[in-house]
């Protein structure tokens, strides 16, 4: 199954990962298309959509654009900016959803972006280095959310390997470490705020997995909020449902059915364990088409 077949398969079956990528691409195209008529007719663009959707460092500007803490993570400044972010999101997002389930992708991306944005604002308002630029500084890009997913993948499956054309397979824990070190080094460069936001997203991804392993699932409050607002807009059914009492009895047929179901569940678990062991020994790319499809199917199940 090649990358395009993977994308079609995941989108067809409701992958939040592919939907996030498509949303980012759609926003990038729309933002750039809006400016073309003004450029062609040599007119000044009356409304800068990027500025409107950016995250601002100063509290004064943030209060005027509070939505920026959410919208900034879907805005990109150029082709290479969005290309590398979306490739990273796809590569590492696949690992995360295969290991802990596809429902974790969306809240991990959103919370990672928000945490990275908050760390960016905090740093610009407490460190003297940014005192002269905080009033005019803003931040855009999906990198904080992507870094949250990168560190989540490296924390949950540190020995998982990605294959590269020149250097061969590399464990993702080393890839994540390089990302973090580069962000730390580049804080002294021209895009200090962006690199601080990346580190915030990375920190959240690490904490997210550690808390999940301890039994604390940060996705629960996320889906509690989204379900609440979703239910507000659902139309109440006018159908009256009547429940009738049914007598439950145990028969030899039912017992055989339950036994068969238990055997099927155990067989699925054994197959899943074998596939995960194969991933840890080699890489995701070593899986067959059937094994990849089995993982995706399992991730759909509650």
Residue pairs with C-beta under 8 A, 6 or more apart in sequence:
1 9
1 289
1 292
1 293
3 90
6 94
6 292
7 18
7 21
7 90
9 293
9 296
10 17
10 18
10 296
11 18
11 19
11 22
13 296
13 300
14 102
14 300
15 97
15 102
15 105
16 102
16 103
16 105
16 106
17 89
17 90
17 93
17 94
17 97
17 102
17 105
20 89
20 93
20 105
20 106
20 109
21 86
21 89
21 90
23 74
24 74
24 76
24 82
24 85
24 86
24 89
24 142
25 82
25 86
27 74
27 75
28 75
28 76
28 82
31 49
31 50
31 75
34 45
34 49
35 45
37 43
38 44
38 45
38 46
50 75
50 77
50 140
51 138
52 65
53 67
53 68
53 71
53 72
53 74
53 75
53 140
54 65
54 68
54 71
54 72
54 75
54 138
54 139
54 140
55 62
55 65
55 68
55 69
55 71
55 72
55 117
55 120
55 121
55 138
55 139
55 140
56 62
56 64
56 65
56 68
56 137
56 138
56 139
57 120
57 121
57 124
57 125
57 130
57 133
57 134
57 137
57 138
57 139
57 193
58 124
58 125
58 134
58 135
58 137
59 121
59 125
60 135
61 135
61 138
62 68
62 69
62 121
68 117
68 138
69 114
69 117
69 118
70 110
70 113
70 114
72 113
72 117
72 138
72 139
72 140
72 141
73 109
73 110
73 113
73 117
73 141
73 142
73 144
73 145
74 142
75 140
75 141
76 82
76 85
76 140
76 141
76 142
77 140
77 141
81 141
82 142
85 141
85 142
85 143
85 146
86 142
88 146
88 149
88 150
89 109
89 142
89 145
89 146
89 149
91 162
92 146
92 149
92 150
92 152
92 153
92 172
93 105
93 149
93 153
94 284
95 153
95 156
95 157
95 160
95 172
95 284
96 104
96 105
96 108
96 149
96 152
96 153
96 156
97 104
97 105
97 299
98 279
98 284
98 295
98 296
98 299
99 153
99 156
99 157
99 276
100 156
100 209
100 212
101 299
102 299
102 300
103 219
103 223
104 152
104 212
104 219
105 149
106 222
107 218
107 219
107 222
107 223
108 145
108 148
108 149
108 152
108 205
108 208
108 219
109 142
109 145
109 146
109 148
109 149
110 145
110 222
111 148
111 204
111 208
111 218
111 222
112 144
112 145
112 146
112 147
112 148
112 149
112 200
112 201
112 202
112 204
112 205
112 208
113 142
113 144
113 145
113 148
113 201
115 144
115 148
115 200
115 201
115 203
115 204
116 143
116 144
116 145
116 147
116 148
116 196
116 197
116 198
116 199
116 200
116 201
116 204
117 139
117 144
117 197
117 200
118 200
119 196
119 197
119 199
119 200
119 203
120 139
120 144
120 193
120 194
120 196
120 197
120 200
123 130
123 193
123 196
124 130
124 133
124 134
124 137
124 193
125 134
129 192
130 137
130 192
130 193
137 193
139 193
139 194
139 197
141 194
141 197
143 194
143 197
143 198
143 201
144 197
144 198
144 200
144 201
145 201
146 201
147 179
147 183
147 198
147 199
147 201
147 202
147 205
148 201
148 202
148 204
148 205
148 208
149 205
150 172
150 175
150 176
150 179
150 202
150 205
151 176
151 180
151 201
151 202
151 203
151 204
151 205
151 206
151 209
152 205
152 206
152 208
152 209
153 160
153 172
153 176
154 172
154 173
154 175
154 176
154 177
155 205
155 206
155 209
155 210
156 209
157 172
157 279
157 280
158 171
158 172
158 173
159 171
159 173
159 280
160 171
160 172
160 279
160 280
160 283
160 284
161 169
161 170
161 171
161 172
161 282
161 283
162 169
162 170
162 172
162 175
162 283
162 284
162 285
163 169
163 283
163 285
164 170
169 282
169 283
176 202
179 198
179 202
180 199
180 202
183 195
183 196
183 198
183 199
183 202
184 195
184 199
186 192
186 195
187 195
187 196
189 195
208 218
211 217
211 218
212 218
268 298
271 294
272 294
272 295
272 298
275 287
275 291
275 294
275 295
278 286
278 287
278 291
279 286
279 287
284 292
287 295
